[in-house]
């Protein structure tokens, strides 16, 4: 209870600009923050603010290789341990806001936003942010239709070059394998799968490798039912003729 009160007070101070002693600037947008909060979670920003550079005296840290949409979420995480959780309760307004923010990122796929959050976490070494972003991706994958994954998500995700996208790609591969394991495939799904395999050869290569290295996938109660894992058949249940 005590820590929650402190957290709420610090979040309010940030919103009000009270005691803020650090400005994070991105693409002309200025975010007020507290050095003790930000620098304690990002060794990169800490080094800039504590070293013999202009950030130490100016109290301003500029981020050029990102977007204000992402920087706001990174700061939200630093203060609360999560981001994108402050729903207004108005679904229409929330959808409109998200669409506008995705437009600023040049995409219509929400997974791309979280993929870039993972890249931002790696770039500024913000512990825990990448895990939160990946969990957001997994939720979206579970909720998405197979058609949407094949047509909209896979091309967008595979167009990204961040090293942190590796785990997102694997999540998509596992989901596609699970969704297409029952034959025959729906003609529409088969057509979309054929299209994406031609358009995104890297996806085709990784899908093939997954099938070769782990031919059978299943679920494990210990690992969690929300993900697939490689399984090994223990015996043959076929009925063989006596003496065969």
N, C-alpha and C positions, 0 to 999 in steps of 0.2 A: 504493500500500500504506500509506504514511504517513497520508494523509488518511482512508483507510478505518478505520485504527486509532483515529484521533481521533474520527471519527464514531461508532464503536461505543462509545467511552468516554463521549462526551457523551450518547448514548442511554441508556446504563446509569446515568449520573448522574441523568438525568431520572427514570428508573424508580425509583431508590433515594431520590430527593429530595435528593441531594447537591449542594450549592452552588446550589440553586434559590433565586432571589430575586424571583420573580414568580408570583402566583397568578391564574389565569384562572378566574373563577366564572361558571357558567351554570346557572340553574334549581336552585340549591342544591348543585350538584356543583362541587368545587374541583379544578382541575388545576394541579399544580406545574410550573414551567418556568423557563427562564433568560432574563433580559431581553435579553442579547446575541443570543440565537437568535431570539426572537420579534420584538423591536423592529427588528432588522436586516432583517426580511422583511415587516413590516407598518408602513407609514408612519402609519397611523391609531393603532395601539397605541403606536408610538414617540412620537407627538406628545403623547398623554395621559400617558405615563410621564416625558417630559422637560419638560413644561410646568408651569405653576403650578396644577396641579390635584391632587386628593387621591390620584390613582393614583401620582404621583411619590413621595409620602411613605409611603403605605400599602402599596405593593407589590402592590396588588390591582386587577385590571381586570375589571369585570363586563360580561358580554354578556347582554342581556335578550331580544334579538329572534331567538334561535336555539335550538338544542337541544344538550344534552351529547353526543349521538350525533355531531353534526357538528363540534363544537368539538374533540373528541378526534381526529377525523380531520384537522382542520386542523393541529393540533399535531404529529400523526404526520408530516404532509407537511413541516412546517417542519424537523423533525429528520432526516428520511430521504429526502425528495424523492418520497415516495409515501404511499399510505394503503391500508388494507384488504388488505395483503399478508401479514400475519402469520397465515397459516392454521395451525390446530393439527394438520391432517392428518386430523381426524375430520370427515367430510363432514356427518354427521347433526348433530353439535354446532354446526358452522359454520352450517348451514341454520337451526337453532333460534335461534342468536344473532342472525343477520340478520333473521329473522322478528320477533323481539322488538324489535329496534332500529327496523325499519320500522314496527312497531306504535306505537312512541313518536312517530314522525313522522306517524302517521295515514294510512298508505298500505301497499299490498302490492306496489307496483311499485319494484324496486331503482333504476330510472332516476330516480325522483323524488329519491332520496338524492343521486345525483351531480348532478342539476340544482340542488339546494339547496347542494351544495358549490361549484358554479360561482357561485351568488349570494353565498355567503359570501366567496369569493375576490375578487369585485368590491367587496363592502362594505368589506373590510379591506385591499384592494389587495395581496393576496398573489400575487406574480408566479409564474406557472407552475402554480399550483393549478388554475385554470380549465381549462388545457390537459389536465392529467392527468384531471380529472373528465370532460371531453368524450371523451377516449379510452376511458374506462371505459364511457361511454354507447354509443359506437360498437361496442364489443365485444359489449355486451348486445344491441344491435339486430341484429348479424350472427348471433348465436346464437338469437335469438327466432323463434318460429313466426309466420307471418303472422296467424293467428287471435289470438295473444296480443298482437301489436302493435296490431291494430285494436280489440280488445275491452278490453284492460287499460291499455296504455301511452298511446295517443293521448289518451283522455279525461283521464287523470291529468296528463300533461305540459301539455296545453292549459289546464288549470285553474290552472296556475301563472302568475304575472304578472311574474316576474323578467325583466329585460331580457336577461340572459344565456341565457335559454331559447330565444332566437331561433335559435342555431346547433343546438340539439337538435331544434327543430321542423323545421329544414331537413333534418337527418339522417333524421328519420322520413318526411318527404315524399319524399325521394329513394329511400328503401328501399321505401315503398309503391308508388311508380311502377315501380320495377324489378321488384317481385314481381307486379304486376298487368299487366305489359306483354304477357304471352302470353294470347291469347284463344282459345277462350272461357274465362271465369273459372269456377273451381270454384263450384258453387251456394252452398256454405257461406261461402266467402270473399266472394262477391258480396253475400250477405245481410248479413254483418258490415260490409262496406264501406258498404252503403246505410244501415245503422243508425248508424254512427259519423258519416257525413256529415250525418245529420239531427240527431244529438245535439250535435255539435261544429261549428257553422257556420263558425267561424274556420279549422278544418282544411280544410273544403270550399273556402273562398275561397282559401287559400294553395295547395291542390292544383291548383285551376283556374288560378291565376296561373302556377304552375310549368309547367303544360302549355302555356299560351299563350306564355310568354316563352322556353321551351326545349322545343319539341315533341319533339325527339329527344335521348335520353340514351345515352351509351356509356361505354366505359372507355378510359383513356389510360395507356400504359406509363410515361410520364414523370411523370404526376400520381399514379400508384399505382393498382393494380387493386382497391383496397379501397373506392373511391368512384366514383360516376358523375359525368360531366361533360357539358355540352351538346355536341352534335356537329352538323356541317353536311354535308349530302350534296353531293359534288363533281360528280357527273354522273348522268345518267339512263341506266340500263342496259336500258331497254325496247327491244325490236326494232321499229323503225318501218319502214313500207313504203317502198320506194324512191320518191323524189320527193315524199314527204309533207313 
